[in-house]
């Protein structure tokens, strides 16, 4: 279950730490500054849908899980597990 803190209704920091990817690598991959990633992690800045999709690809989890709408980070869609899709992506991280 997602623990919603006062102002942080997302799991971006948790996903980043699980994947072992630094904020600098995330920022570089998305063409943004590292402070923006920190603000997302603290829930200070809203994410666009395209950024949310990219983060899902980078971390290998669903967007619903990132924003606490699901407790399953690898939810299947039409019988396809996101982990199998993740292995076919080349995201450069």
ChimeraX commands (.cxc) that place a marker at each C-alpha (Angstrom):
marker #1 position 0.00,0.00,0.00 radius 0.5
marker #1 position 1.28,3.44,-0.83 radius 0.5
marker #1 position 1.94,5.55,2.20 radius 0.5
marker #1 position 0.73,8.98,1.23 radius 0.5
marker #1 position 2.74,11.59,3.02 radius 0.5
marker #1 position 1.39,15.06,3.50 radius 0.5
marker #1 position 2.60,16.35,0.14 radius 0.5
marker #1 position 4.13,13.38,-1.62 radius 0.5
marker #1 position 1.58,11.14,-3.32 radius 0.5
marker #1 position 4.11,9.27,-5.47 radius 0.5
marker #1 position 6.73,6.54,-5.36 radius 0.5
marker #1 position 9.40,8.12,-7.55 radius 0.5
marker #1 position 12.12,8.10,-4.91 radius 0.5
marker #1 position 11.32,4.52,-3.95 radius 0.5
marker #1 position 11.46,3.40,-7.61 radius 0.5
marker #1 position 14.70,5.26,-8.23 radius 0.5
marker #1 position 16.37,3.73,-5.19 radius 0.5
marker #1 position 15.14,0.23,-6.08 radius 0.5
marker #1 position 16.56,0.56,-9.58 radius 0.5
marker #1 position 19.87,2.01,-8.38 radius 0.5
marker #1 position 19.64,4.97,-10.75 radius 0.5
marker #1 position 20.91,8.36,-9.58 radius 0.5
marker #1 position 18.93,11.57,-9.84 radius 0.5
marker #1 position 21.65,12.86,-12.15 radius 0.5
marker #1 position 21.15,9.95,-14.58 radius 0.5
marker #1 position 17.37,10.45,-14.52 radius 0.5
marker #1 position 17.79,14.16,-15.18 radius 0.5
marker #1 position 20.26,13.52,-17.99 radius 0.5
marker #1 position 18.04,10.90,-19.65 radius 0.5
marker #1 position 15.05,13.27,-19.58 radius 0.5
marker #1 position 16.98,16.44,-20.47 radius 0.5
marker #1 position 16.11,18.27,-17.25 radius 0.5
marker #1 position 18.01,19.53,-14.20 radius 0.5
marker #1 position 18.53,17.34,-11.14 radius 0.5
marker #1 position 16.58,19.74,-8.91 radius 0.5
marker #1 position 13.45,18.97,-10.92 radius 0.5
marker #1 position 13.82,15.27,-10.06 radius 0.5
marker #1 position 14.21,16.18,-6.38 radius 0.5
marker #1 position 11.03,18.28,-6.55 radius 0.5
marker #1 position 9.13,15.36,-8.11 radius 0.5
marker #1 position 10.36,13.05,-5.38 radius 0.5
marker #1 position 9.17,15.45,-2.69 radius 0.5
marker #1 position 5.83,15.99,-4.41 radius 0.5
marker #1 position 6.49,19.70,-4.94 radius 0.5
marker #1 position 6.06,19.63,-8.71 radius 0.5
marker #1 position 3.42,17.86,-10.77 radius 0.5
marker #1 position 4.51,15.44,-13.48 radius 0.5
marker #1 position 3.29,15.60,-17.05 radius 0.5
marker #1 position 1.91,12.37,-18.48 radius 0.5
marker #1 position 4.84,12.05,-20.88 radius 0.5
marker #1 position 7.37,12.36,-18.05 radius 0.5
marker #1 position 5.40,9.87,-15.98 radius 0.5
marker #1 position 5.48,7.39,-18.89 radius 0.5
marker #1 position 9.22,7.87,-19.32 radius 0.5
marker #1 position 9.82,7.31,-15.61 radius 0.5
marker #1 position 7.75,4.14,-15.78 radius 0.5
marker #1 position 9.96,2.89,-18.62 radius 0.5
marker #1 position 13.16,3.86,-16.82 radius 0.5
marker #1 position 12.15,2.14,-13.57 radius 0.5
marker #1 position 10.31,-0.77,-15.18 radius 0.5
marker #1 position 7.07,-0.09,-13.32 radius 0.5
marker #1 position 3.59,1.09,-14.22 radius 0.5
marker #1 position 2.56,4.73,-14.07 radius 0.5
marker #1 position -0.35,3.75,-11.81 radius 0.5
marker #1 position 2.09,2.32,-9.29 radius 0.5
marker #1 position 4.27,5.46,-9.44 radius 0.5
marker #1 position 1.33,7.68,-8.52 radius 0.5
marker #1 position -0.10,5.25,-5.92 radius 0.5
marker #1 position -3.11,4.13,-7.93 radius 0.5
marker #1 position -1.98,0.50,-7.80 radius 0.5
marker #1 position -0.09,-1.66,-5.36 radius 0.5
marker #1 position 1.34,-3.85,-8.14 radius 0.5
marker #1 position 4.34,-2.23,-9.87 radius 0.5
marker #1 position 4.28,-4.85,-12.65 radius 0.5
marker #1 position 0.57,-4.98,-13.41 radius 0.5
marker #1 position -0.21,-6.80,-16.62 radius 0.5
marker #1 position -2.16,-5.32,-19.49 radius 0.5
marker #1 position -3.76,-7.74,-21.94 radius 0.5
marker #1 position -1.71,-10.53,-20.40 radius 0.5
marker #1 position 1.67,-8.86,-21.02 radius 0.5
marker #1 position 3.80,-8.40,-17.92 radius 0.5
marker #1 position 5.62,-5.05,-17.89 radius 0.5
marker #1 position 8.87,-6.79,-16.93 radius 0.5
marker #1 position 8.89,-8.56,-20.30 radius 0.5
marker #1 position 8.37,-5.25,-22.08 radius 0.5
marker #1 position 11.08,-3.60,-19.98 radius 0.5
marker #1 position 13.69,-6.12,-21.13 radius 0.5
marker #1 position 13.06,-5.07,-24.75 radius 0.5
marker #1 position 13.51,-1.35,-24.15 radius 0.5
marker #1 position 16.78,0.50,-24.64 radius 0.5
marker #1 position 16.56,3.62,-22.50 radius 0.5
marker #1 position 20.25,4.40,-22.26 radius 0.5
marker #1 position 20.58,4.21,-18.50 radius 0.5
marker link #1:1,2 radius 0.2
marker link #1:2,3 radius 0.2
marker link #1:3,4 radius 0.2
marker link #1:4,5 radius 0.2
marker link #1:5,6 radius 0.2
marker link #1:6,7 radius 0.2
marker link #1:7,8 radius 0.2
marker link #1:8,9 radius 0.2
marker link #1:9,10 radius 0.2
marker link #1:10,11 radius 0.2
marker link #1:11,12 radius 0.2
marker link #1:12,13 radius 0.2
marker link #1:13,14 radius 0.2
marker link #1:14,15 radius 0.2
marker link #1:15,16 radius 0.2
marker link #1:16,17 radius 0.2
marker link #1:17,18 radius 0.2
marker link #1:18,19 radius 0.2
marker link #1:19,20 radius 0.2
marker link #1:20,21 radius 0.2
marker link #1:21,22 radius 0.2
marker link #1:22,23 radius 0.2
marker link #1:23,24 radius 0.2
marker link #1:24,25 radius 0.2
marker link #1:25,26 radius 0.2
marker link #1:26,27 radius 0.2
marker link #1:27,28 radius 0.2
marker link #1:28,29 radius 0.2
marker link #1:29,30 radius 0.2
marker link #1:30,31 radius 0.2
marker link #1:31,32 radius 0.2
marker link #1:32,33 radius 0.2
marker link #1:33,34 radius 0.2
marker link #1:34,35 radius 0.2
marker link #1:35,36 radius 0.2
marker link #1:36,37 radius 0.2
marker link #1:37,38 radius 0.2
marker link #1:38,39 radius 0.2
marker link #1:39,40 radius 0.2
marker link #1:40,41 radius 0.2
marker link #1:41,42 radius 0.2
marker link #1:42,43 radius 0.2
marker link #1:43,44 radius 0.2
marker link #1:44,45 radius 0.2
marker link #1:45,46 radius 0.2
marker link #1:46,47 radius 0.2
marker link #1:47,48 radius 0.2
marker link #1:48,49 radius 0.2
marker link #1:49,50 radius 0.2
marker link #1:50,51 radius 0.2
marker link #1:51,52 radius 0.2
marker link #1:52,53 radius 0.2
marker link #1:53,54 radius 0.2
marker link #1:54,55 radius 0.2
marker link #1:55,56 radius 0.2
marker link #1:56,57 radius 0.2
marker link #1:57,58 radius 0.2
marker link #1:58,59 radius 0.2
marker link #1:59,60 radius 0.2
marker link #1:60,61 radius 0.2
marker link #1:61,62 radius 0.2
marker link #1:62,63 radius 0.2
marker link #1:63,64 radius 0.2
marker link #1:64,65 radius 0.2
marker link #1:65,66 radius 0.2
marker link #1:66,67 radius 0.2
marker link #1:67,68 radius 0.2
marker link #1:68,69 radius 0.2
marker link #1:69,70 radius 0.2
marker link #1:70,71 radius 0.2
marker link #1:71,72 radius 0.2
marker link #1:72,73 radius 0.2
marker link #1:73,74 radius 0.2
marker link #1:74,75 radius 0.2
marker link #1:75,76 radius 0.2
marker link #1:76,77 radius 0.2
marker link #1:77,78 radius 0.2
marker link #1:78,79 radius 0.2
marker link #1:79,80 radius 0.2
marker link #1:80,81 radius 0.2
marker link #1:81,82 radius 0.2
marker link #1:82,83 radius 0.2
marker link #1:83,84 radius 0.2
marker link #1:84,85 radius 0.2
marker link #1:85,86 radius 0.2
marker link #1:86,87 radius 0.2
marker link #1:87,88 radius 0.2
marker link #1:88,89 radius 0.2
marker link #1:89,90 radius 0.2
marker link #1:90,91 radius 0.2
marker link #1:91,92 radius 0.2
marker link #1:92,93 radius 0.2
view
